[in-house]
Amino acid sequence: MSGRPATDYDVLVLGEVLVEIHAGTALREAADGTPARISYSGDALNAAAAAAAAGARTALLAVVGDDELSVPLLRRAAGLGVDVSHVRRAPYPNGAYLLSADTDGDREFVYWRTRSAGSTLAPRHVTSWRELLTRCGALVTSGITGALSPSSHDAVLAAAHLVHGAGGHLTYDPNFRSRLTGRAEARELLARIAPLTGLLKTSCPADAQALVDTADPRAAAARCRALGARTVVVTAGAGRLLLDDGTRAAYRSVPVNAAPVDATGAGDCFTGTATARLALGDCLEDAVAYGTAAASLSVSGRGGTGHVPAFGETAALAAAHRRISPPGQSSPAR
């Protein structure tokens, strides 16, 4: 980002911040008196925290509520190194979700989003952020953000076009949630935004089966590229990731966390870290290697921002993993 004014950002993240409520037991076993604790997450905050930890000057573009939790929510985001000075307010409660510890990414959460502040995100907010968006290095947004409401859908597209038109990088994660949106709506947004992306990160089989009709990572990457995405990353379980940069599609090994606590937000951590490193000038291979290392480390904490690894920790794991990758297997970094 050399040569840019100090007011510009390496990474902007457009989306939703959520109040996170951790149940002390599996949700289906929650009973009267089950203990719980509060923290803060949401895919936008998770990705923004990861980008900031990876060294990028990062700002959150979101709408938060006017309830009593807004102050600690924004305090937590700022404490993670994210600039929250551009966050807008709305006279509605913040969205929330309930979860239990999740080590394998099953995503069995309970959400409260109806008429939330985050769902009021609209093109008028994007207009107010126009200068930021046209001068940033990269924007991260998601299908979750686009599915919150019709106005959020339009805001995602408006922001994506602004960044793309100004020559910035766009990272998009479809993050399909069947309880939030239908397949047709998610496919429509993916088809419209894919041609604007520099990096499209998706999951297989979850996103791929719903959005591009395949459970095969290579086919998923090819179909996303056929929609216009320049580079596609497909996460395919805890141990492997497919990178398709348009010249070749190859699997990259992923560092294994020997003591996982909770996989919530690991994909967002990858997205934020990889985007940050691309914005800071790293090559694609290195950015992806750092993203996988950070995602692996992140599952040591509970919740979406329970453990956001410092970049030194991430870089050390990426380097160690490169040294021990099995012979003949593609190394995650050069």
C-alpha positions in Angstrom: 0.0 0.0 0.0 3.0 2.3 -0.3 2.2 5.7 -1.8 -1.4 5.7 -0.5 -2.5 8.5 1.9 -2.6 7.5 5.6 -6.4 7.6 5.5 -6.6 4.7 3.1 -7.1 1.1 4.2 -5.5 -2.1 3.1 -8.6 -4.1 3.8 -12.3 -3.1 4.3 -14.8 -5.7 5.5 -18.5 -5.2 4.7 -21.0 -7.2 6.7 -22.6 -8.2 10.0 -21.4 -8.2 13.6 -23.2 -10.6 16.0 -23.5 -11.1 19.7 -22.2 -14.6 20.3 -23.7 -16.7 23.1 -21.9 -19.9 24.1 -23.9 -22.6 25.6 -22.2 -24.8 28.1 -23.6 -28.0 26.5 -24.8 -29.3 23.1 -27.7 -27.2 22.0 -30.1 -30.1 21.9 -29.2 -30.8 25.5 -29.6 -27.3 26.7 -31.9 -27.2 29.8 -33.1 -24.7 32.3 -30.0 -23.4 34.1 -27.5 -24.3 31.4 -24.6 -21.8 31.7 -23.6 -19.5 28.9 -21.2 -16.7 28.1 -21.2 -13.8 25.8 -18.6 -12.8 23.2 -18.7 -11.2 19.8 -18.4 -12.6 16.3 -20.1 -12.6 12.9 -18.3 -13.4 9.7 -17.4 -9.8 9.0 -15.8 -9.3 12.5 -14.0 -12.6 12.3 -12.5 -11.7 8.9 -11.7 -8.1 9.9 -9.9 -9.3 13.1 -7.8 -11.8 11.1 -6.9 -9.2 8.5 -5.8 -6.8 11.2 -3.8 -9.5 12.9 -2.1 -10.3 9.6 -0.8 -6.7 9.5 -3.3 -4.9 7.3 -4.8 -1.5 8.2 -8.4 -2.7 8.5 -11.8 -1.1 8.9 -15.2 -2.5 9.5 -18.2 -1.3 7.4 -21.3 -2.4 9.2 -24.5 -1.3 10.9 -24.8 -1.9 14.7 -27.8 -1.4 17.0 -28.7 0.9 19.8 -29.0 -1.7 22.5 -26.8 -2.0 25.5 -24.5 -4.5 23.9 -23.3 -2.1 21.1 -20.7 -0.5 23.3 -18.9 -3.7 24.4 -19.4 -5.1 20.8 -17.5 -2.1 19.3 -15.0 -2.1 22.1 -14.2 -5.8 21.3 -13.8 -5.0 17.6 -11.4 -2.1 18.3 -9.5 -4.3 20.8 -8.9 -6.7 17.9 -7.2 -3.9 15.9 -10.1 -3.1 13.7 -11.1 0.5 13.0 -14.7 1.0 13.8 -15.0 4.7 13.2 -17.0 4.2 10.0 -19.6 1.9 11.6 -23.2 3.2 11.3 -26.0 3.0 13.9 -29.6 2.0 13.5 -32.5 2.0 16.1 -32.7 -1.8 16.2 -31.2 -4.5 18.3 -28.0 -6.3 17.3 -28.3 -9.7 15.8 -27.2 -12.7 18.0 -26.6 -16.3 17.8 -26.4 -19.3 20.2 -23.8 -22.0 19.7 -22.0 -24.8 21.5 -18.4 -25.9 21.0 -17.9 -27.0 17.4 -14.7 -28.8 16.4 -15.7 -30.0 12.9 -17.6 -27.1 11.5 -21.1 -28.6 11.6 -22.6 -25.1 11.9 -25.6 -26.1 14.1 -26.3 -22.6 15.5 -29.5 -20.8 16.5 -29.7 -17.2 15.1 -31.8 -14.2 16.0 -31.6 -11.8 13.0 -35.1 -10.6 12.2 -35.2 -6.8 12.1 -31.6 -6.6 13.4 -29.5 -3.5 12.9 -27.1 -5.4 10.7 -29.9 -6.3 8.3 -30.6 -2.6 7.6 -27.3 -2.3 5.6 -28.3 -0.6 2.4 -26.9 1.1 -0.7 -27.1 4.5 1.1 -24.5 3.3 3.6 -22.3 2.2 0.7 -22.7 5.7 -0.8 -21.5 7.2 2.5 -18.4 4.9 2.3 -17.8 5.6 -1.4 -14.4 7.3 -0.9 -13.2 4.6 1.4 -14.2 1.8 -1.0 -12.7 3.5 -4.1 -9.3 4.0 -2.3 -8.9 0.7 -0.4 -6.6 -2.1 -1.3 -9.2 -4.9 -0.9 -12.8 -5.5 0.2 -14.0 -8.7 1.9 -17.7 -9.5 1.9 -20.0 -12.6 1.8 -23.1 -14.3 0.8 -24.3 -14.0 4.4 -24.2 -10.2 4.2 -26.1 -10.3 0.9 -28.8 -12.6 2.3 -29.6 -10.5 5.4 -32.2 -8.4 3.5 -33.0 -7.1 0.0 -31.2 -3.8 0.9 -28.1 -5.8 2.1 -28.1 -7.7 -1.1 -28.0 -4.5 -3.1 -25.4 -3.0 -0.8 -23.0 -5.9 -1.4 -23.3 -5.5 -5.1 -22.9 -1.8 -5.0 -19.8 -2.0 -2.8 -18.3 -4.8 -5.0 -18.8 -2.7 -8.2 -17.2 0.3 -6.5 -14.1 -1.6 -5.5 -13.8 -3.4 -8.8 -14.3 -0.3 -10.8 -11.5 1.5 -8.9 -9.0 -1.3 -9.4 -9.2 -2.8 -5.9 -9.3 -6.4 -5.0 -12.5 -8.2 -4.0 -12.7 -11.3 -1.9 -16.1 -13.1 -1.7 -17.2 -16.1 0.4 -20.7 -17.4 -0.6 -21.1 -18.8 3.0 -24.4 -20.4 2.1 -26.9 -20.7 5.0 -30.1 -22.5 4.1 -31.9 -21.0 7.1 -31.0 -17.5 5.8 -31.6 -17.7 2.1 -32.7 -20.0 -0.7 -30.5 -21.6 -3.3 -31.9 -19.6 -6.2 -31.2 -16.3 -4.4 -27.6 -17.3 -3.4 -26.8 -18.5 -6.9 -28.1 -15.3 -8.4 -25.8 -13.2 -6.1 -22.8 -15.5 -6.8 -23.3 -15.2 -10.5 -23.4 -11.4 -10.3 -20.5 -11.0 -8.0 -18.1 -13.7 -9.3 -16.9 -11.7 -12.3 -15.8 -8.9 -9.9 -13.7 -11.1 -7.6 -10.0 -11.5 -7.3 -10.5 -14.3 -4.8 -13.6 -16.4 -4.3 -13.4 -18.8 -1.3 -16.0 -21.5 -1.1 -16.5 -24.8 0.8 -17.1 -28.2 -0.5 -19.5 -30.0 -0.2 -21.6 -27.4 1.7 -21.5 -24.4 -0.6 -20.5 -26.2 -3.7 -23.4 -28.7 -3.6 -26.0 -26.0 -3.0 -24.6 -23.4 -5.4 -22.8 -25.1 -8.3 -24.3 -28.7 -8.1 -21.2 -30.7 -7.2 -19.5 -32.3 -4.3 -16.2 -32.5 -6.1 -13.7 -29.7 -5.2 -12.1 -29.5 -8.7 -15.4 -29.3 -10.4 -16.6 -26.7 -7.9 -13.5 -24.5 -8.6 -14.0 -24.9 -12.3 -17.6 -23.9 -12.2 -16.9 -20.9 -10.0 -14.2 -19.8 -12.5 -16.6 -20.3 -15.3 -18.8 -17.7 -13.6 -16.0 -15.3 -13.9 -14.0 -15.6 -10.6 -10.3 -15.0 -11.2 -9.0 -17.3 -8.5 -10.9 -19.8 -6.4 -10.1 -21.5 -3.1 -12.1 -24.5 -2.1 -11.9 -25.7 1.5 -12.6 -29.4 1.5 -12.6 -30.6 5.1 -10.1 -30.0 7.9 -7.0 -31.3 6.0 -7.1 -30.0 2.5 -7.7 -27.0 0.3 -7.8 -26.7 -3.5 -6.3 -23.6 -5.1 -7.3 -22.9 -8.7 -5.6 -19.8 -10.1 -6.6 -20.2 -13.7 -3.4 -21.9 -14.8 -3.7 -25.0 -12.6 -5.8 -26.5 -9.8 -3.9 -28.2 -7.1 -4.4 -29.3 -3.5 -2.5 -27.5 -0.7 -1.9 -29.3 2.6 -3.3 -27.6 5.7 -1.5 -27.6 9.1 -3.3 -29.8 11.6 -4.3 -28.4 15.0 -3.7 -31.2 17.4 -6.0 -29.8 20.1 -9.0 -28.2 18.4 -11.5 -26.4 20.5 -14.0 -24.8 18.1 -14.0 -24.5 14.3 -16.3 -21.5 14.3 -14.9 -18.7 12.1 -12.0 -20.7 10.8 -13.0 -20.0 7.2 -13.4 -16.3 8.0 -9.9 -16.3 9.5 -8.6 -17.8 6.3 -10.3 -15.2 4.2 -9.3 -12.2 6.3 -5.6 -13.4 6.5 -5.2 -14.3 2.9 -6.8 -11.0 1.7 -4.6 -9.0 4.0 -1.5 -10.6 2.8 -2.5 -10.1 -0.9 -3.2 -6.4 -0.1 0.2 -6.1 1.5 1.9 -7.5 -1.6 2.4 -11.2 -0.9 2.1 -13.6 -3.8 -1.0 -15.8 -4.0 0.8 -18.9 -2.9 2.2 -17.3 0.3 -1.1 -15.5 1.1 -2.9 -18.8 0.9 -0.3 -20.5 3.1 -0.7 -17.8 5.7 -4.4 -18.1 5.5 -4.4 -21.8 6.1 -2.0 -21.5 9.0 -4.1 -18.8 10.6 -7.3 -20.8 10.2 -5.6 -23.8 11.8 -4.4 -21.8 14.8 -7.8 -20.1 15.2 -9.6 -23.3 16.2 -7.6 -23.2 19.4 -10.1 -20.7 20.7 -13.8 -20.8 21.4 -16.0 -18.8 19.1 -15.3 -16.7 16.0 -12.8 -14.5 17.7 -11.8 -16.7 20.5 -8.2 -17.0 19.2 -7.0 -14.6 16.5 -3.4 -15.5 16.0 -0.7 -12.8 15.7 1.0 -12.8 12.4 4.3 -14.0 13.9 2.5 -17.1 15.1 0.9 -17.6 11.7 4.1 -17.1 9.8 6.0 -19.5 12.0 3.4 -22.2 11.5 3.3 -21.7 7.8 7.1 -21.9 7.6 7.2 -25.1 9.7 4.5 -26.7 7.7 6.3 -26.0 4.5 9.4 -27.8 5.8 7.5 -30.9 6.8 5.1 -31.3 3.9 5.3 -34.9 2.6 7.5 -35.4 -0.5 5.5 -35.0 -3.7 2.8 -32.9 -2.1 2.3 -29.3 -3.2 3.8 -27.0 -0.6 1.5 -24.3 0.7 4.1 -21.6 0.4 7.1 -20.8 -1.7 
